[in-house]
Amino acid sequence: MRHLRGKYGRKSFLVALVFILIMSMIGCSGSDKEEVAETADPQGIYTPGTYTGEAQGLHSTIKVEVTVDASKILSVKVLEQQDTEGVSDAVFDTIPQKVVEGQSLKVEVVSGASVSSEGLIEAIADALAKAGADIDELKNREPIKSAAKEAISKDTEVVVIGGGGAGLAAAVSAAENGAKVILIEKSPSLGGNTLRSGGEFNSYDPVRQPNVEMTKALTHELEEILAFDEQEFGDYADTLRTLKGQVEEYFKSGDTSKLFDSPELHAIHTYIGGKRTDLEGKEISGKFELVDTLTSNSYSTIEWLESHGVKFQDGIGTVLGALWPRTHHNVEPLGMGYINNMEKRATDLGAEIMLNTKATRLIVENGRVTGVTAEQSDGTPVTLMASKGVVMATGGFGANTEMVLEYNNYWPELDANILTTNTTNATGDGIVMGKEVGASLWGMGFIQLMPSGQPGTGALSGGVWGSAETQIFVNKEGKRYVNEYAERDVLAAAALEQTDQTFFIISDNTSLGNPDLNGKTGWGDNYQDLIKNKNIFVADTLEDLAEQMGVPVDTFVAEMKKYNTYVDNQFDPEFGKKNFGDKLETAPFFATPRTPSVHHTMGGLEINEKAQVLNTEGSPIEGLFAAGEVAGGVHAGNRLGGNAITDIFTFGRIAGASAAGN
């Protein structure tokens, strides 16, 4: 995933999201046997010898060397690969080992690195095919399971369940506050959905935001806020009243050239963006104490992350569905900067990390959660006792289609075959365990669809686009159909109404920050692969772009020209877009086909502002805390783009401190 410059902070902030993920696994043929022994044993599975195999990974060709005898795979070595450092490391460490141990190609992909995993498996399959193996049989063969080891029992003070951003934040925070910590993660690597996210972090920022220009359209939005009626904002009335005072002072200052923002504006946007009504007519909005905690602590969370080595770019942009230019991005790609630095800090502080260890049940004694049982991938039972607390940070259930369909009470029709942006490990384990000990579930019926999933995979990948204010969405009829600066559920609902539930995100050279397309730097071969696989269309004229997209040329060109007049006037009379980037008029032009997929599950274990999990009577369950997507109450019916990363680290930090007794 690469971030390119948009209008805001183009000198230093790579605002635009460029997702480059090549999903097709290309098995390379050939006969490059390197060492072949005598003719195959008629009773054997393989022709003994050493073979090489190749296949396409995420960003590179993966080349492996496989050695076999007549009946066994003896070794798998990775000879070449240049996939994303950090994200894919676990792939090349664990999958060869699993293939040899299990004598099977039926290997679970590594969470957050599925394309690299599948590429490596295909490369191994390519080599084994040259050895005469039945690849279909190997891919369906149940792996030989390692024998379970002696049961593991440990005593500690805080146990964290889940090794994504929220779990690592909780582990670091608990350790900082003097607690002895063990973190368990069911996959063979850390990261979860945080690792495969864009890493966008929403926060007001007194350092970076003053460098962003205040536009006419954004000024008009502040003027609209002054007309809001506090009586219609319930628990948020005082926050709105404070915000109005801030806006009035901003206008009176005489200096309205710099972007305005505040925790209160962020809170009001979060409230407006999350206030929704379910299919039964019940209205939901974010719990005030949680939203207030989120937005008032967001910038201090940035400072906390920076103190642990996380680095943010200097500029500010707007990720899809964020509603305001307050989106920060990590210097490192994807969520790597968060995961790598927080893992290092956790281990430096003495936290123990146990991978391949899946939590199965919370231990409750005298009404208090005192530990957790778990099982390692080889079946070894694990019991961890926590004298101070257990933090649940297992993520949502977006990859559990059955659970999504069971709880969905927002989308009138949700296809049982809908794809997801999530890691395969997002199956709702923590919600199930919490419910078993009496936790209250909050907002479970609301499922967020990401409007811009990749057709065929559902992933946040395989395309190019700029910051939200620069994006133009057109359908297969070549017409614009929605306010691209709207909330994600609005955008997804509109996309579902289009032909084939598909649309195109249109960008140009300026909105993508003048990417280098010559293959020497920038996108390089990935760019050519995107074009080859029709993940993106590129043209020097709008007419040519329309031809490639298969949309009516005259209609599309007219729509683009009309939109550019809206940019000139800073006013969208058709769909009410609230913010605009530069006009899209500089070749080359780009189009990325997209379709909605399941992205975020809003509901989960109900928590309070201390990240304590509440029971069905509204009281804290002693010893149990939760943070991140497993928790419900912050985002209500729809999450603002960029609020998830803010949430997981803000409440992860709080949960760790609370569990440690501070």
Buried (B, 14 or more C-beta within 10 A) or exposed (E): BBBBBBBBBBEEBBBBBBBBBBBBBBBBEEEBBEEBEEEBBEEBBBBBBBBBBBBBBBBBBBBBBBBBBBEBBEEBEBEBBEBBEBBBBBBBEBBBEBBBBBBBBBBBBBBBBBBBBBBBBBBBBBBBBBBBBEBEEBEEBEBEEBEEEEEBEBEBBBBBBBBBBBBBBBBBBBBBBEBBBBBBBBBBBBBBBBBBBBBBBBBBBEEBBBBBEBBEBBBEBBEEBEEBEBEEBEBBBEBBEBBBEBBEEBBEEEEBEBBBBBBBBBBBBBBBBBBBEBEEEEEBBBBBBBBBBBBBBBBEBBEBBEEBEBEBBBBBBBBBBBBBBBBBBBBBBBBBBBBBBBBBBBBEBEBBBBBBBBBBBBBBEEEEBBBBBBBBBEEBBBBBBBBBBBBBBBBBBBBBBEBBBEBBBBBEEBEEEBBBBBBBBBBBBBBBBBBEBBBBBBBBBBBBBBBBBBBEBBBBBBBBBBBBBBBBBBBBEBBBBBBBBBBBBBBBBBBBEBEEBBBBBBBBBBBBBBBEBEEEEBBBEBBEBBBEEEBBBBBEEBEBBBBBBEBBBEBBBBBBEEBBEBBEEBBBEEBEBBBBBBBBBEBBBBBBBBBBBBBBBBBBBBBBBBBBBBBEEEEBBBBBBBBBBBBBBBBBBBBBBBBBBBBBBBBBBBBBBBBBBE
